[in-house]
């Protein structure tokens, strides 16, 4: 199946999109380390990092909406170059001991201008698949492949930052991120496949346009589950950090998180083998049930070996949930708002992670790692409950999710 996906996308696009989305995974940790080292204040670093996350949360859907209206080429090109400039400005301002407010402004700009190459690559790949007449199984494989690229970038990005910080300085990692943004963001924008996402001509009537762009209520449920997934990431990160410090092995925190990401990426690749008869709604509910069952053991972990085992096994549930939600969104929202919706999902993860990291980090300081892990378990339970509040409509040319208990029309 992946041979067909690579044939559909071509040899260059996956490489360009992967290297173009890698800076997004580098900038959050890189900005925290840079500001912490140059200012000597974790509080200042947290404010700058929080501003970056807030900027990405707000700016991501805006960039997605702009690409839906005007196509990816010009929007991504401008955003990539603006993001490279903003990241470089942050690198220059931090060692110069700029005021905290200025660092927050630059962090916010660096977040708001993220070119959203991950969500837009999904949108572009789906458009290429649909235009080639691919069936739903092939589209699912494309989304699995894109999800795996994301997972690998989220593992490799922080690893690059950590290596650069150890060998040279966090600034080196952010400068590398800016270079990747300028080169591969531009390459992604100018790649010939950008034409696949050009918007259709405007509808002849305002009513027709509204009908084609109205989001069903289930689209918001899918966005909510991604915020909760982000909350699981943030709470798990806080709990892992707290527990490894308790065990006297703080350097292991990044390795534990990376191991979870590797498992998630591996399982994501295997999703292409799931039989087509198992529908997306069933997969969603199964994935959220797995999130609950596999996260509960976090509350009882007391050793480094057990932490590795539990976290790696939990990682096996992450990719199925993420990829399935992207797949459901692709089926649910109108094509005219697909890029915006994909960007909303990614921004939801960022927002949920940042918020949960702040809350669970404080809980971990006062009550230990189990308190942070309890936030992750609570988010998993909420995901499961949400997956059972919506259901797939009867099979037909337009697949939507409807609130459970809603009456069917017709």
N, C-alpha and C positions, 0 to 999 in steps of 0.2 A: 504493500500500500504506500509506503513512504517513497518508493521509486517513482510512483505516479505523481506524488506530491512534488518531488524535486524536478520531475519533468515538467510539471505545470508551472512551477515558480522560476525555473531556470537556475543555473549554477551561481550566479552573482547575487541575486536578490537576498537569499537567506544570509549570506556572509555580510553583505552591506547592512541589512536590517539588524543583525546581531551586534555588530560593532557600533552601529548607531544608537542602539538602546543600552549598551553597556555603561555609558556615562551616567545614566539615570541611577543605576545601582551603585555607582561610585560616589556620587555627589553628597548624598545624605550623610554617610559615615565620614567621608573626606572633609566635609565642612565642619562637622563636630570636632574631629581631631585637630584640624587646622586652628580653629578659633580657641579651642581649649589650650593648645600648646602656646599660641602667641599671646593670649590674654591671661593665661594662668587661672582662668575661671570657668568651672564647669557650668555655672549658671548662665554666663554669657554665651557659651557654646550651645547650651540648650535653647536659648532664645533664638540664636541664629539658625540652628537646625529646625526649630519649630516654625520659624518664618518661612524657611525653604519648603517644608512640608505643606504649610498653609497655602503658599503660592501655587504649588503643584495641584493641590486639591481644587482650588478655585480656577486656575488657568487651564487645566487639562480639558474639561468639558468645553470651554470656550474655543480652544484650538480645534477640538473635534468638530464642533458645530461649524466653524469657519471652513474646515475641509469639506464638510458635507455640502456647503453652499458654493464653494469656489474651487474645489479640487485640492488635492494634496500638494501639488508641485510648489506653488508660490508660498503657501502657508508654511509648509515644512521648511522650505529654504530660509525664509525670514526668521522663523522660530529657532532653527538650528544655529544660525549665525548670531542672533541676539542672545541665545543661551550661552554660546561660547564666550561672548563678550562679558556677560554678567558673571559667569564663573571666574573668568580671568580677573575681573574687577574685584571680586571677593578675595582672590588670592593676593592681590596687591594691597588691599585695604587691611587685611588681618595683621600682617607683620608690621604695618605702619601704625598699629594700635589705634585704629579708627574708633570713634565712639560706638557704643553698643547699638544705638538707634540706627546708625549708618550701616553697621553690619547686618542688622535685621532687614533693612531696606534692600540691601544687595542680596541677602538670602532669599527674600520674597521674590525679587526679580528673577533670580536663578531658578526658583521653583516654577514661577508663572510662565516662563518661556521654554520649559522643557518641551521638546517637539513631539512628544507622545508617539515615538516611532513604534513602540510595542503595540499599542492599540491600533494604530494606523496600518501597521504591517498585517495584522489580523484582518482588518477591513479590506485591504488591498488583495490579500490572498483569497479571501472568500469571494470577492468580486471576480477575480480571475477564474476561480473554480466554477462559479455560477455561469459566467459567460461561456465557459467551455462545455457547458451542459452536464457538469459533474452531478452525481447523485448526493443524497444527504450523507451517505457513508463516507464519501470522499471529502466532503466539506468537514465532517467530524475529524477525519485524519489530518486535514490541514490545520484545524484548530488545535489538535493535540501536538502537532509539530511546532506551531507557534508558541504554545504553552511551554513546551520543553525548552525552546530558546530563551523564554523569559526566566524559567527556573535556573538554567545554567548561568544566565547573566547575573541573577541575584546572588548566586554562589560565588562566581568569579569576580564580580565587581568589588565587593568588600575585601576579598582576598588580595586583589591588586592594590587596594588602598593600604591594607595592613602591611604588605610587602614593601610598598614605596615608603611608608612611614618608618619602617624598621631600617631600611637601607639608606634612605635619604631624609625626606621630610614630607608631611602630609600635603604640602603645597605641590610637590612633584606629581602626586596622584591627581590633584585637581587640574593641573596644567595638562596632564595627559588626557583627562576627561574633556577639557576644552578643545584640544586638538582633534580628538575622535569626533566630537560634535561637529566641528567645522568641516572635517573631511567627509565623514561617512553620513552625517546628517544631510550634507549637500548632495552626496552621491545617491542617497535614498530619495531625496526630493526630485532629482533629475533623471532617475531611472525610468526607462520607457514605460514600465508597468504603471506609473503614476496615472497614465491616461485611463486605466481601468476604473478609476474612482471618480471620473469627471461627473458632475451632477447632471441629471436629466434636464431638458428644457422645462421652464416653469409651467405649471398647470395653467390651463386657460381660465379657470375661475378660482376665486379665493376659497370657495367651499371645497372644491376638489383638492386644492393644495392642503387645506386643513385636514381633510380625511386621510390623505396620504402621509401626513406627518404627525398625526395624533398618536401618542404613546398609550398602550394599554396599561391598566393599573399594575399588572404583573411585572412590567419592566421596572417599576419602583421597588417591588419586592426583591427582584434580582439584584438591584443596586444595594438594598439593605443587607442582603446576605454577604455581599462583598465587603461591606464595612465591618461586619462581624468577623469575616475571615481575616481581615487586616487586624482586628482586635486580638484574634488568636495569635497572629504573628508577633504583635507587640508585647502581649502578656507572656508568651513563651520566651521571647528574647529577654525580658526582665527577669523571669524566673530562672532561666538558664544562667544568666549573669550572676544573680544572687547566690544560686546554689554552688556554682563553681568557686565563687569567692569563699563561701562557707567551708568548702572542702579543701581550700588552700591551693586551688589550681585555676586561677582566673584566666590564664592564657588558653585554657581549653574551651572557653565559651564560644569563640568564633569557630573552632573546629566542630563542636557539637552542632551548631546551627548549620554549618556547611554540610555535615553528614546528612542532616535532615533534608537539605535542598537537593543533594545528590539522589537520595532515595525518591524524592518527589519527582525529579526529572525522569528517572528511570521508569517509574510507574506511568508517568504521563506518556512516554513513548509507547508503552504497551497497550494503551487504551484503544489504539486502532484495531486491536484484535477482538474487542468486545462485539458480540453479535449484534447486528442491526435491529433484531427483534426486541432488544432491550431498549426501550425508549428513553429519551432524555430525562423525563420527569422521574422515572424509576431510578435512573442513575443518580439524579440529584438527591433523592431521598435516601438512597443507599449510601452515598458519599457522606451526607450529613450524619447519618446514624453511625458510620465508621468514625467520624470526627469525635462524636461523643464517647463511644466505647474506648477508642484508643487514646483519648486525652485524659480520662479519669485516672489512669495509673500515674500521671504526673504528680498527683497529690501525695503519693506515697514513696516517691523516689528519695533515696538517702545516700547513694554512692555514685561515683563517677561512671562506673560500668553500667549500672542500672539506668542512669540518665541517658547515656548513649543509646542503649537498647530501646528505651521507651520513646525517645525523641525520633530515632530513625524509623521505627515502626509507625509512629504518628505521621511522619512525612509521607507515607504511602497513601494517606487519605487526602492530602492537600491538593495534589494535581488533579485527581478525578473531580473534586469539587470545583476547582477553578475552571477547568476546561469545560465541564458540563454547564456551568453558569454562562460562560461565553457562548457556548453552543445554543443554549436556550434564548439568550439575548438575540443572537443572529436570526433565530426563527421568529421571535416575538415582535421586534421593532421594525418599523418601515425602513426600507433601504435608504430613504432620504435622511435618516437620522442615525444610521448605523455607526459611523465614526464617533459621533458625539456620545452615543450610548456605550461604546467600547471604552472611550476615554473616561466616562463616568465610573465604570467598573474599576478601572485602574486607580482613579483618584480616590474611590471609596476605600480601596485597600490602604492607600497612603494615609488617608484621614483616620481610619480605624486603628492602624498601627501606631500612629503618632499619639493619638488620644489614650489608647490602652497602655502604651509604653510609659506615658507620664503618670497615669493612675496606678498601674500595677507596680511601677518602680517605687513609688511612695509606700505602697502596701508591703512590698518586699523589705524595704528598709525597716519598717516597724514591726512586721509580723513574720518575716522570713519568706523563703521561696514558695512554700505552699500557698501563701496568700496570692501571689502573682499567678501561679498556675490555676488557682480557683477562678480567676478572671477568664483564663483561656477556656476552662471547662464550661463556664457560664455562657461564653460566646458560642461555643459549640452546640450547647443545648438550644440556644436561641436560633441558630442556623437550622437545626433539625425541626424545631417548631415552625419556622417560617416555610420550610420546604413542604410541610404538610398543610399549609393554609392556602396554597394555590395548586391547581391541577391543569393538566393538558386538556385543551378542547378536543372534540372529536376529530379524527384525522380528516384532513382536507387540504386544499391548496394553500390556505393560510393557517399556520399553526400558531396558536396563542395559548397563554396560560390564563386561567380565570380563577378568581377567588373561590376557594372551596365552598360549596354550598350555593354558589350563584346559579341562577336558572339559565338554561341554555335557550338561546333564541332560535326560532325556526324548528 
